[in-house]
Structures are given as structure tokens and as C-alpha cells.
Amino acid sequence: MHFRKRINTTFHFLDIGAGTGFWTDLIFHMLLSHGFQTKTVALDVSDDALDVIRKRLPYVDAVQEDLATISPERCSNTYDVASAFYCLHHIVKTRDFINALQFAGSSVKQAGFLLVMDPILTRSYSKFDSFELYSFRGNGIPRHLYFMDDILLDLGLRRVAIYPAVSFILNGYIEAQGFLGYFVMDSFWKLLCAFYRSEGFVRSTAGIWRYADTVLKDLNLAFSSSLCLYQKIDVNVDKQVFLSGDRLPACGKSRT
């Protein structure tokens, strides 16, 4: 783990866009299994979803807030770890997205961590680089990695790792190295979707697709969601070094 055990202290964890608490519970128990006494807060816009958390996870404090309008300083320097899993890309308006990401970054203590798992653009080709916003009817927009890095760096957070979270064969594709690769994935994904409609097919071949997903991620060919790990550092010192190019962030299985 990137986290270090702290003696005689409580570990504070914030799950942003927690929904009904799947990731909240998973991370809570992961931290618990590593010896961390954890105080956990789940934040979401839906009070109905938070009611599920209140009933199912009584050890979690549930807080209702809208990430589009919440003050970025609402929980400033409060949490050792904050997470936002498959949440931020559903905030379509750029201004609201920036507000939500600034809130997430500001909530982290000095030397603390922010985890973001989302469809994040890191390659040279994507249909999301150019589309008609006024006619867009989707419920989510992937953002570029450099865009997120820039916003968070201003808050003192530096990306220290990026990992493929899931491959395109399980979660669809958002990018490719070029148009041809994008076309191939589009054709393959449409074929898979036709088979995925059959519950019997999915059940009988689940092991194959899980294995293929692992291989694609190991080969850096996921072309879908990513997990980014940021740490809060001295913004004045580290931003100057980061932008000068004197050294690059240490990234596990890095994609830049």
C-alpha cells in the first residue's frame, strides 16, 4: 500500500459520489484489514442512496451534498484518503466538474491521498475529443488526464500512479492509439454486446473474459477506465519541479 500506518491515530476516509456504498464498504474493510482504525464518511447527491448506506453500513456517516454546487472548501484538509469512483464523469458541465474535482482535492490532508477511478482519456484518439455538446444526450463525459492533473496540481496534489481499472471488453472503449484501432474496438464491442444480452453466455464464459481483461490491462491495452492515485505535496515546490520537467511522477504501469 502507498499508505503508512499511523500510531494512535484515526484514519479519516471520504467516499465522494458513494451511491449505495459498494466502494465505501470495500475500501473501509481494506483499510481495516491493514490495521487502520477508520472513520468513514460517504457523500452523495441522492438521499435515497444514502438511506441504503445508513441501513446497510451503520459505521459510515452519510452526508447529502451536490458536487456541482458544494463549496470546494467544505471539508478542506480533513481526510487522509478521499475517493471518487465512477462518479465525476457523470458531471457533464465543465464548471460543475471542476468544482467537484476541486472539492475532492481540497478535502485531502497534507501528505494524504486522492483516488479517482473513471473513464479518463490518456491516448491520442477518442471520439470524445470532438462532439456536439448541444445535442449530446449521454450521461457522462470522459476527461483528459492532463486536465485533471492541472486542476489538482493547483491544489497541491501530484499524480503518483495510474493503473488500468478495467478493459474495453468489459466496460466499453473510450480511446485508442488511432482511428483504425478505434474502429476495430467499436466493431468488436458491438459484437460482444450482442452476446452479452444472453445471461447463459455471460455465465458460461465469465472466466474467459475476466482472464482476457487481466491480460489486456497487463499489456496496457485496456482503452477504458483508469485508477489514478494523487498525493498532496508542497504545491509551491513540487509544481515548479513538475512543470519544469526535471523529474517525472513515479507511476506504476504508467500511461502518459
KANORBEL-V5644 format. One record per residue. N is the residue number from 1. RES is the residue in three letters. PSI is psi in radians with two decimals (999 if undefined). Layout:
# KANORBEL-V5644
N:RES:PSI, N:RES:PSI
This chain:
# KANORBEL-V5644
1:MET:2.64, 2:HIS:-0.31, 3:PHE:2.64, 4:ARG:2.41, 5:LYS:2.37, 6:ARG:2.28, 7:ILE:2.31, 8:ASN:0.60, 9:THR:2.79, 10:THR:2.37, 11:PHE:2.13, 12:HIS:2.20, 13:PHE:2.27, 14:LEU:2.16, 15:ASP:1.99, 16:ILE:2.26, 17:GLY:0.84, 18:ALA:-0.36, 19:GLY:-2.30, 20:THR:0.13, 21:GLY:0.29, 22:PHE:-0.95, 23:TRP:-0.56, 24:THR:-0.90, 25:ASP:-0.70, 26:LEU:-0.83, 27:ILE:-0.67, 28:PHE:-0.86, 29:HIS:-0.49, 30:MET:-0.81, 31:LEU:-0.71, 32:LEU:-0.70, 33:SER:-0.34, 34:HIS:0.22, 35:GLY:0.20, 36:PHE:2.23, 37:GLN:2.03, 38:THR:2.27, 39:LYS:2.07, 40:THR:2.38, 41:VAL:2.30, 42:ALA:2.21, 43:LEU:2.32, 44:ASP:2.76, 45:VAL:-0.41, 46:SER:2.02, 47:ASP:-0.49, 48:ASP:-0.77, 49:ALA:-0.71, 50:LEU:-0.51, 51:ASP:-0.62, 52:VAL:-0.76, 53:ILE:-0.76, 54:ARG:-0.62, 55:LYS:-0.70, 56:ARG:-0.54, 57:LEU:1.32, 58:PRO:-0.27, 59:TYR:0.03, 60:VAL:2.33, 61:ASP:2.18, 62:ALA:2.24, 63:VAL:2.24, 64:GLN:2.09, 65:GLU:2.65, 66:ASP:2.05, 67:LEU:-0.35, 68:ALA:-0.46, 69:THR:-0.14, 70:ILE:2.53, 71:SER:2.26, 72:PRO:-0.40, 73:GLU:0.17, 74:ARG:-0.69, 75:CYS:0.68, 76:SER:2.24, 77:ASN:0.80, 78:THR:-0.58, 79:TYR:2.48, 80:ASP:-0.63, 81:VAL:2.32, 82:ALA:2.54, 83:SER:2.59, 84:ALA:1.74, 85:PHE:2.07, 86:TYR:0.83, 87:CYS:-0.92, 88:LEU:-0.58, 89:HIS:-0.27, 90:HIS:-0.17, 91:ILE:1.70, 92:VAL:-0.75, 93:LYS:2.29, 94:THR:-0.77, 95:ARG:-0.74, 96:ASP:-0.65, 97:PHE:-0.81, 98:ILE:-0.73, 99:ASN:-0.77, 100:ALA:-0.75, 101:LEU:-0.65, 102:GLN:-0.68, 103:PHE:-0.81, 104:ALA:-0.82, 105:GLY:-0.70, 106:SER:-0.44, 107:SER:-0.28, 108:VAL:2.39, 109:LYS:2.88, 110:GLN:2.31, 111:ALA:0.06, 112:GLY:-3.14, 113:PHE:2.56, 114:LEU:2.23, 115:LEU:2.20, 116:VAL:2.09, 117:MET:2.10, 118:ASP:2.91, 119:PRO:1.99, 120:ILE:2.27, 121:LEU:2.15, 122:THR:-0.08, 123:ARG:3.11, 124:SER:-0.18, 125:TYR:2.31, 126:SER:2.50, 127:LYS:-0.32, 128:PHE:-0.07, 129:ASP:-0.41, 130:SER:1.95, 131:PHE:2.85, 132:GLU:1.84, 133:LEU:-0.69, 134:TYR:-0.51, 135:SER:0.03, 136:PHE:2.25, 137:ARG:0.17, 138:GLY:2.94, 139:ASN:0.29, 140:GLY:2.60, 141:ILE:2.13, 142:PRO:2.48, 143:ARG:2.76, 144:HIS:2.53, 145:LEU:-0.75, 146:TYR:-0.57, 147:PHE:-0.79, 148:MET:-0.76, 149:ASP:-0.75, 150:ASP:-0.79, 151:ILE:-0.79, 152:LEU:-0.53, 153:LEU:-0.61, 154:ASP:-0.36, 155:LEU:0.05, 156:GLY:0.26, 157:LEU:2.25, 158:ARG:2.36, 159:ARG:2.18, 160:VAL:-0.23, 161:ALA:2.65, 162:ILE:2.34, 163:TYR:2.57, 164:PRO:2.24, 165:ALA:-0.72, 166:VAL:2.63, 167:SER:2.97, 168:PHE:-0.36, 169:ILE:-0.27, 170:LEU:-0.42, 171:ASN:0.19, 172:GLY:2.94, 173:TYR:2.64, 174:ILE:-0.20, 175:GLU:3.00, 176:ALA:3.06, 177:GLN:-0.39, 178:GLY:-3.13, 179:PHE:-0.73, 180:LEU:-0.81, 181:GLY:-0.67, 182:TYR:-0.72, 183:PHE:-0.74, 184:VAL:-0.80, 185:MET:-0.66, 186:ASP:-0.79, 187:SER:-0.74, 188:PHE:-0.70, 189:TRP:-0.70, 190:LYS:-0.66, 191:LEU:-0.78, 192:LEU:-0.72, 193:CYS:-0.60, 194:ALA:-0.70, 195:PHE:-0.61, 196:TYR:-0.27, 197:ARG:-0.31, 198:SER:1.99, 199:GLU:-0.64, 200:GLY:-0.75, 201:PHE:-0.78, 202:VAL:-0.80, 203:ARG:-0.72, 204:SER:-0.38, 205:THR:0.15, 206:ALA:-0.74, 207:GLY:-0.68, 208:ILE:-0.79, 209:TRP:-0.60, 210:ARG:-0.72, 211:TYR:-0.76, 212:ALA:-0.66, 213:ASP:-0.77, 214:THR:-0.76, 215:VAL:-0.80, 216:LEU:-0.69, 217:LYS:-0.70, 218:ASP:-0.57, 219:LEU:0.07, 220:ASN:0.70, 221:LEU:0.60, 222:ALA:-0.78, 223:PHE:0.57, 224:SER:-2.24, 225:SER:2.70, 226:SER:2.71, 227:LEU:2.06, 228:CYS:2.39, 229:LEU:2.13, 230:TYR:2.57, 231:GLN:2.44, 232:LYS:2.18, 233:ILE:-3.05, 234:ASP:1.85, 235:VAL:-0.66, 236:ASN:-0.69, 237:VAL:-0.89, 238:ASP:-0.54, 239:LYS:-0.68, 240:GLN:-0.73, 241:VAL:-0.75, 242:PHE:-0.80, 243:LEU:-0.43, 244:SER:-0.35, 245:GLY:0.22, 246:ASP:-0.58, 247:ARG:2.68, 248:LEU:2.71, 249:PRO:2.49, 250:ALA:1.96, 251:CYS:2.27, 252:GLY:2.25, 253:LYS:0.87, 254:SER:2.55, 255:ARG:2.22, 256:THR:999
